[in-house]
Amino acid sequence: MSEDVDAALDRWWSTLAEALGLADVPVGRDAILGLAGEAAHAVVRPAAPITTFLAGYAAGLAGGSAEEIAAAIERARAATRG
């Protein structure tokens, strides 16, 4: 990822987290981007935002801890593999 893209994503991550009232997000941006990439390649491109949204929603319903987020991401990744 280029430095410009990385910096833009860092700024957007901070801006969006603040807009959503999230002081601390217990998952890294790269985990979400990795999941989106897997969904886009294994299913179709539009599956990326749907997959990340549903994984995040599931993690939130489960409590939203770092462990629950990681588990939701892994379940979503497994689903993309069939």
ABEGO torsion letter per residue (X at the ends): XBAAAAAAAAAAAAAAAAAAGBABBABBAAAAAAAAAAAAAABBAAAAAAAAAAAAAAAAAAGGBAAAAAAAAAAAAAAAAX
